[in-house]
Amino acid sequence: MNWYADFENIVRLNEPMAPKTWFRLGGPARYFIEPRSREELSTVVKRLAENNIPMYLLGGGANLLVRDQGVDGAVISLSHSAFSRVVIDDRMVRVGAGKDVLKLVLELAKTGLAGLECQAGIPGTVGGEIRMNAGGTFGDIGSTVAEVTVMDSFGQVFTRQRDDLVFSYRRSNINAKIILDALFELTPENPDRLAQRVKEIWMYKRNTQPLKDNSAGCIFRNPDGLSAGKLIDEAGLKGSVVGGAEISQHHANFIVARHGASSADVLALMELARKTVRDKTGIELESEVVIW
Ligand SMILES: Cc1cc2nc3c(=O)[nH]c(=O)nc-3n(C[C@H](O)[C@H](O)[C@H](O)COP(=O)(O)OP(=O)(O)OC[C@H]3O[C@@H](n4cnc5c(N)ncnc54)[C@H](O)[C@@H]3O)c2cc1C
């Protein structure tokens, strides 16, 4: 019997992953699963564990590079509407992990609840952004999180409260395999002023980052007190090309994938940046992008 018996309608085999990532690169996933409820997700997770099949959680694919050979395991996507509910209770807002953050930011601006506008222009889902503690100049997502609901690799659900959560630069201490939802504590604000702030933050992002190109945002983490982009730029690497991958002229910590690029091109360019910066400065660059 197949491990996915009874779940044929939510499991796809050899599903192309490239269209599901912002890089638009990479090979297929052996299994691709879109559960329709928490119960279904829990059963699937248990079956994967029983069958020793590695599990990968896909959000919006905005911080992800899938290798050309694809993913030899099961990729789970929380794209079903059951995982993107938004429930507003005064200033507390519970949001499903599959919710697109850009849509959330716009909805909250209309409602007049401030705190997440710092995420304007940062692509991804609530789950992916909490996992990465996504953010930047204007703040990060972790600062408004009051509670997170997670599921472990055995399908058990737990709640973690603010006191127990640590968010730091592009990291959180949430180790559970799956983030299911988050409770945000926001602040009432005039909707027109809030909409204006969202617009300003979005324009700042658009002017400082190549948002229109295929990429995964910043490719390396900033070393303590330094800028990875500046180190790559000072190493003279802006505009460097391997195959169809290029170190952006606009922002040196972005690798953009041009027509015909492969994941191997991106990985080779990352290695070139790492080696050149190491040779010139002794500093080791660490990936921010998640590689499957
Ligand atoms: C043009 C562009 C600009 C960007 N600018 C910024 C920026 O300014 N600041 C910034 O911080 N980032 C930026 N990024 C990177 C990206 O937006 C963030 O890292 C974001 O958090 C990715 O979310 P995602 O849902 O797409 O996650 P994915 O890329 O799908 O996954 C990233 C990681 O999170 C895990 N994950 C996803 N969903 C869940 C879940 N529900 N439960 C558990 N784990 C999960 C995945 O397994 C993976 O390990 C940018 C990316 C692009 C393409």
The ligand as an SDF file (V2000), in Angstrom:
LIG
                    3D

 53 58  0  0  0  0  0  0  0  0999 V2000
   12.3920   40.4250   -3.8720 C   0  0  0  0  0  0  0  0  0  0  0  0
   12.6000   39.9180   -2.4720 C   0  0  0  0  0  0  0  0  0  0  0  0
   12.8190   40.8280   -1.4310 C   0  0  0  0  0  0  0  0  0  0  0  0
   13.0240   40.3640   -0.1210 C   0  0  0  0  0  0  0  0  0  0  0  0
   13.2490   41.2730    0.8690 N   0  0  0  0  0  0  0  0  0  0  0  0
   13.3880   40.8410    2.1540 C   0  0  0  0  0  0  0  0  0  0  0  0
   13.5590   41.7620    3.2310 C   0  0  0  0  0  0  0  0  0  0  0  0
   13.5880   42.9800    3.0440 O   0  0  0  0  0  0  0  0  0  0  0  0
   13.6800   41.2610    4.4880 N   0  0  0  0  0  0  0  0  0  0  0  0
   13.6420   39.9230    4.7490 C   0  0  0  0  0  0  0  0  0  0  0  0
   13.7280   39.5150    5.9160 O   0  0  0  0  0  0  0  0  0  0  0  0
   13.4830   39.0230    3.7360 N   0  0  0  0  0  0  0  0  0  0  0  0
   13.3580   39.4530    2.4630 C   0  0  0  0  0  0  0  0  0  0  0  0
   13.2070   38.5490    1.4450 N   0  0  0  0  0  0  0  0  0  0  0  0
   13.2150   37.1070    1.7440 C   0  0  0  0  0  0  0  0  0  0  0  0
   11.8210   36.5330    2.0460 C   0  0  0  0  0  0  0  0  0  0  0  0
   10.8250   37.4540    1.7140 O   0  0  0  0  0  0  0  0  0  0  0  0
   11.6810   36.1800    3.5290 C   0  0  0  0  0  0  0  0  0  0  0  0
   12.7250   35.3210    3.9650 O   0  0  0  0  0  0  0  0  0  0  0  0
   10.3670   35.4960    3.8650 C   0  0  0  0  0  0  0  0  0  0  0  0
   10.3590   35.2250    5.2440 O   0  0  0  0  0  0  0  0  0  0  0  0
   10.1340   34.2020    3.0910 C   0  0  0  0  0  0  0  0  0  0  0  0
    8.8530   33.7050    3.4160 O   0  0  0  0  0  0  0  0  0  0  0  0
    8.2170   32.5210    2.5690 P   0  0  0  0  0  0  0  0  0  0  0  0
    6.8410   32.2730    3.0910 O   0  0  0  0  0  0  0  0  0  0  0  0
    8.3270   32.8010    1.1280 O   0  0  0  0  0  0  0  0  0  0  0  0
    9.1500   31.3090    2.9930 O   0  0  0  0  0  0  0  0  0  0  0  0
    9.8250   30.1890    2.0610 P   0  0  0  0  0  0  0  0  0  0  0  0
   10.8370   30.8380    1.1840 O   0  0  0  0  0  0  0  0  0  0  0  0
    8.7960   29.3580    1.4190 O   0  0  0  0  0  0  0  0  0  0  0  0
   10.5750   29.3240    3.1760 O   0  0  0  0  0  0  0  0  0  0  0  0
   11.6400   29.8890    3.9350 C   0  0  0  0  0  0  0  0  0  0  0  0
   11.8830   28.9810    5.1530 C   0  0  0  0  0  0  0  0  0  0  0  0
   10.7560   29.0550    6.0210 O   0  0  0  0  0  0  0  0  0  0  0  0
   10.2170   27.7320    6.2220 C   0  0  0  0  0  0  0  0  0  0  0  0
    8.7550   27.8380    6.3050 N   0  0  0  0  0  0  0  0  0  0  0  0
    7.9020   28.3980    5.4150 C   0  0  0  0  0  0  0  0  0  0  0  0
    6.6350   28.3200    5.8650 N   0  0  0  0  0  0  0  0  0  0  0  0
    6.6910   27.6780    7.0590 C   0  0  0  0  0  0  0  0  0  0  0  0
    5.7180   27.2690    8.0360 C   0  0  0  0  0  0  0  0  0  0  0  0
    4.3980   27.4980    7.8910 N   0  0  0  0  0  0  0  0  0  0  0  0
    6.1560   26.6000    9.1260 N   0  0  0  0  0  0  0  0  0  0  0  0
    7.4700   26.3460    9.3080 C   0  0  0  0  0  0  0  0  0  0  0  0
    8.4360   26.7170    8.4600 N   0  0  0  0  0  0  0  0  0  0  0  0
    8.0490   27.3720    7.3410 C   0  0  0  0  0  0  0  0  0  0  0  0
   10.6590   26.9290    5.0060 C   0  0  0  0  0  0  0  0  0  0  0  0
   10.6660   25.5470    5.3050 O   0  0  0  0  0  0  0  0  0  0  0  0
   12.0420   27.5010    4.7820 C   0  0  0  0  0  0  0  0  0  0  0  0
   12.9600   26.9270    5.6910 O   0  0  0  0  0  0  0  0  0  0  0  0
   12.9980   38.9830    0.1380 C   0  0  0  0  0  0  0  0  0  0  0  0
   12.7520   38.0650   -0.9070 C   0  0  0  0  0  0  0  0  0  0  0  0
   12.5640   38.5330   -2.2000 C   0  0  0  0  0  0  0  0  0  0  0  0
   12.2960   37.5410   -3.2950 C   0  0  0  0  0  0  0  0  0  0  0  0
  1  2  1  0
  2  3  1  0
  2 52  2  0
  3  4  2  0
  4  5  1  0
  4 50  1  0
  5  6  2  0
  6  7  1  0
  6 13  1  0
  7  8  2  0
  7  9  1  0
  9 10  1  0
 10 11  2  0
 10 12  1  0
 12 13  2  0
 13 14  1  0
 14 15  1  0
 14 50  1  0
 15 16  1  0
 16 17  1  0
 16 18  1  0
 18 19  1  0
 18 20  1  0
 20 21  1  0
 20 22  1  0
 22 23  1  0
 23 24  1  0
 24 25  2  0
 24 26  1  0
 24 27  1  0
 27 28  1  0
 28 29  2  0
 28 30  1  0
 28 31  1  0
 31 32  1  0
 32 33  1  0
 33 34  1  0
 33 48  1  0
 34 35  1  0
 35 36  1  0
 35 46  1  0
 36 37  1  0
 36 45  1  0
 37 38  2  0
 38 39  1  0
 39 40  1  0
 39 45  2  0
 40 41  1  0
 40 42  2  0
 42 43  1  0
 43 44  2  0
 44 45  1  0
 46 47  1  0
 46 48  1  0
 48 49  1  0
 50 51  2  0
 51 52  1  0
 52 53  1  0
M  END
$$$$
